[in-house]
Amino acid sequence: MQQPLTKVLLKVFASGFYQVHAGILFFVFFVMVGTVPGNMLITYHSSLMLAMTSSPMMLLLVIGVWLLYILKSWHYIIGQFYAPDKQFLFYSSTSLSRSAQRKSWYYVQAVILAPVIIYALLAVMVGVSHHYYILPLVILVFLTAMIWCSALLYVRMVNRLVDGSNQSLLLKLSGKWRKPYFSLYIYHIFDSKKVPYLITKGLSWLIISGVFYLFADVKTDLRVAGIAILAVITAHVVLIFEERRFEETLLSFSRNLPYSRYRLFLNFIGVYFFLLLPEGVWLFSRFQPLMAAELLLAGLSIAMLFHCLLYWFGLDMDKYLQWILGLFMVLFWVIMFYLLWLLIPLNLVIAYLFFYNNYYRYQGMVSKKS
């Protein structure tokens, strides 16, 4: 039997999510169903599900799309936490234990992911019926981990808003340290964004482990490592978006500082270098130094491209995720054609052009959607 809190959260957040995103979901449904002739519909989707459960490359693409959908659900729900008409939930829900809160949020996230879960379960059944077991298991583990991480994130955010934001031990210890411009967002993460950071790094670990497990026979192939790095950077899009929000809300004065755009661009590269330090250590421990350096530079260039897009159209998460999805597909196939070396200068040049042409033009207005 559902708890009263579960019923309230489903009505407020899950129903609200579907109401806001009904247009996008209907479009996806139309693409998946309406564009396929009726007499071929079952055959088409059976073939697609079989490809998901038999081809690691196909599954990786599908998980990339699912991950963007999950990130969108996080963005919507966390954004709703700050709405004035939702404030009563904080003081009522936090009267329960955190384990009880998590159980309710499990239901909410599962309902929001219902389209993905239903399709994934059908794919698992198709795969098992054709005697494929490893990839169906990966699908189940991925969705279970995402529901668990989502509930953990929501409970942490709700209780943080009630408890108040006390200065972290890190900021207390580092109060008298000199802080370069690029380090400000790093301090902000470890002060206020620890849970999103840890979840992102957990996703990175799952992606890296999963990709190299699935491609164990070609684990030294540069394309496999490049696809893993692309997926890892895509998993960081929430932190990248939050960096831009941080810049516009708490560092808006920085446009008046005597910093050239070139120097600022290098500072942002420094931000993502430190964000990707765990992945960088892993790269240099697994690959030859030149290959590890190429992969790390590729990751930094992709992160900068994702970052600088936001100077062009502002802090609009809906549009941002659409662009990320499109870029993921394009970059994926570029890497597949052994052109990873070309991505590094190309991404950096495009990112710098976006940054140079829009940094002072952008008015610093945060979109209501974000």
N, C-alpha and C positions, 0 to 999 in steps of 0.2 A: 504494500500500500504506500502510495506516495506521501511524503511529508507535506504539511501545509507550505513550508518554505519552497519546496520543489514546485508546487502548483503555482505559487506567486512568481517565481523566477521564470518558469516556462511561459506564463502569460505576459510578463513584462519584457523579457529579453528574447526568448525564442520566437514568440509571435511577432515581436517588433522587428526582429531581423528579417523574417520572411516578408513582412509588409514592405520594408524599405527596399529589399533586394528582389522583389517579385519580378520586376522587368528583366533583370539580368538572368534570373533562374529560368524564366519562361523562354528567353532567347536561347539559352544553353539547351533546354529541353527540345526546342524546335530544331536546333542544329543536330541533336542526337537522334531525333525521331522523325521530325517533319521533312527532313531533306533526304530520307532514305525511302525508296519505294516500299509500299506495304508488304508485297510478297517477298521482299528480301530483308525485312527488318530483323527477324530472328536470326537469320544466317549472318547478317552483317555484325550484329552485336555479339553473337557467339564467337565469330572469328576475332573480333576485337578483344574479348575477354580471354580467349585462348592465347592471343599474342601477349597480353599483359602477364599471364601466368607462366609463359614459356620463354619469353625474351627479356632478359635483364634490362636491355636498353629501352625497350618499350615501357617496362614498368617504371623505370627511372623518370621518363618523361611524364607519365601519368601521376606519379608521386609529386613531381614538381608542380603540376597543376593543382593537385589536392592541397599541397602546402600553401599555395597562394590563397586558396579558399579558406583554409584554417586561419591564416594570418588576417584575412579580412574579417573573420568572425571575432578574433581577438580585438581588432581595432574598433569594431562596432560596439562590443560589450564594454570594453574599458572606457570608450568615449561616453557611453550612456551613464557610467558611474558618476560623472561630473554634472549630469543634468539635475536641475533643482528638484524636479518631481520624483527623482529616484533616491533622494537623500534618506527618506524614512527607512529604506531597506537596510542601510548600513547598521542602524541601531537595533533593528529587529533581528536581522540575520546573524549578527555577531553575538547575540545572546546564546546561540547554540555553540557547541564545541566545534573545533575546526574540522574534525573528522565528519561530523554531521553536515557541515557546510559543503565539504568536498563531495559527499554523496549526492547532494542536490545539484551541484554544478556538473557532476558527471552526467546526470540526466539531461541538463540543459544543453551541454556541448554535444551529446549524442543526438539529441533532437535536431540541433542545427546542422549536424553532419549527416542527417538521415539520408539525403540523396546519395552522398558518397558511400555511406555504409551499405545501403541496399545494393548499389551497383557493385561494390567491392565484394560483398557476400556472394552475389550471383557469379562474379568472376572466380571466386575461390571454389565454388561448386563445379564450375566448368573445368577449372584447372585440375582439381582432384579427380574428376571423372575421366580425365585424360592422363592420369597418373603423374601429374606434376605436383610436387609437395613443398619444395623449398620456397618458391616465390609466393604461393598462397599463404604460407606461414609468415613471410615477410610482410605481406599486406595486413594480416591480422595484428602482428606485433606493432606495425607502424600506426594503425588506427587506434589501438589500445593505448600506446604511448602518447599519442596526441591528445586523446580525451583526458588522460591522467595529467599531462602537463598543463592543459587548459584549466582544469579544475584547480590545480595548484596555483596557477597564476591569478585566477579570479579571487580565490580566497585570500591570497597574499595582498592583493590590491585593495579589497574591501576592508580588511582589518587594518591596513596601513592608513587608509583615509580616516578611520575612526580613532586610531591611536594617536595620530598626529605625526609630523615628520621631525623627529629629533635628529640632530646632527650626528652623523656616523662617527665611529671611532677613527676611521681613516682621516676624516677632515679635522678631527681634534688633534691627532698626532702631527698632521702635515700643515697645521695652521700657519707656521712661520717659514715654511719652505717656499722657495721661488717656484712659480708655476708658469711655464711657457704657455703661450696661447693655445697650442695644439693639445695640451694636457687637460684643459678645463673640462672638456666633455668626458674624458676618461675618469676624472674625479667625480663628475656628475653621475656617471654610470654606477660607480662603486658606492656612491652616497644614496642615490634614489632609484636606480634601475638594476639592482642586483638580480632580481628574479628574472626579468626578461633576458639579461645577459647570460645567466646560468642556463636558462631554457634554450637559448640560441646555441650556446656551446654544447649542450646536450644533443641538439639536433645535428650540429656539425660532427660530433662523434658518431652518431647513428648513421649519417650519410657516408662518412669516410669508411666506417667499418662495413656497412652494407655494400657499397660499391666495390671495395676490394675483396669482399667475400664472394660476391656474385661473379667478379671477373678475375678470380684467383689464377686462372690459366694465362692471363695476359696482364698481370698486375704491373709489369714494367713498361707497358705501352703508355706513351705520353698522352694519348687521347683519353685513356681511362682516368689518369690523374687529372687531366684538364677538365673533364666532365665533373669529377668529384669537387674540384675547386669552384667550378661554376655553380654547382648545387649548394656548396657551403656559403658562397657569397649571397646567393638567393635567399638562403635561410637567415641572413643578416639584414634583410630589407627593413624590418621593424626598427632595428638599432640605427640604420642609416636614416630612416625617416625621422626618428626621434632626435638624431643629431641636428637635422635641419630645423626641427621645431625648437630645439634648445638654442640654436643660433639666432632664430628670429624672435624668440620670446625673452631670453635672458642675456643674449649677447648682441642685441640690436645696435648697441652703441659702437660696436666694432667697426662699422662703416665709417666712423669719424676718426679712427686711428690712422696714423701715418704708415699703413702697411700697403705695399703694392699688391695688385691682384696675383702676380706671380708668386710672391711670398705667401699670400694666403692660400693659394692652391697647394703649395708645398706643405703648408701647415695641415691641411686636410688630409694629404697623403700620410703625414705623420700620425694623425688620429687613427686612420684605418690600419696603419702598420702596427700600432700598439693593440688595437682591437683584435688583429689577426696573429698576435704573437704565439698563442697556443698552436694554431695551425702551422705557423712558420717553423716552430720547433719540431713538430711532427714531420714536416716536409724534409728538413735537413737531416733528420735522423733516419729517414727511409730511403731517400734518393741521393744520387750524386750531387755535389754542390751546384754545378751549373744547371742541372735539371731542376733542382729545388728552387734556385734563384729565379729561373724562368717561370715556374709555377706560382711562386709568391708574387712576382711582378704582375703576372696575369691576373691574379686575384685582386691586387691593389688597383689595377687599371679598371677592372669590372666594377669594383666598389666605387671608384671615383666617377665612372660613367653613371651608375645608379644614383649617386649623390648629386651630381651636377644637373641631372634631368629636372630636379626639383626647383632649380632656379628659373627654369623655363616656364613651367605652368603652376608653380606654387605648391602649397601643402594640401593637395587634393589626393587622398588615399585611393579613391576609386580609379582615377585616371592613372595614378602611379602604378597600381597593380596591373592594370591593363598593359602599360608599357613594359613593365618587368616581365610579364608573361611573353609578350612579343619578342623582347630582346633575348629572353632565355632560349626560345626556339631558334632564333637566328644564330646566337653564339654557340649553341649546341652543335649545329651543323657546320659552322666554321671550324670548330675544334675537330669534328669528325673528318674533315678534309685536311688534317695535319697543318692547320694554319694558326696554331696557338701563338707562334712567334709574331705573327702579323697583328694579332689582337692587342698586344701590349702598346705599341706606338699609336695604333688606330684609335683605341679606346681613350688613351690619354689626350690625344689631339682633339677628338670630338668633345670629351669632357671639358677640356680647357676652353674650347670655343663657347660651349654653353655657359660656362662660368664667367668668362671674360665679357661676353655680350649681355649678360643678364644680372650680374652681381649688383651693380648700382641701379639698374633699371627696376629691379624687383622692389616692391613697396613694403615688404615685410608683413603683409596681411595674412593671417592664418585662415585658411578656408574653414567655413562652418562645418563642412563634411569631415574635417580631420579632428 
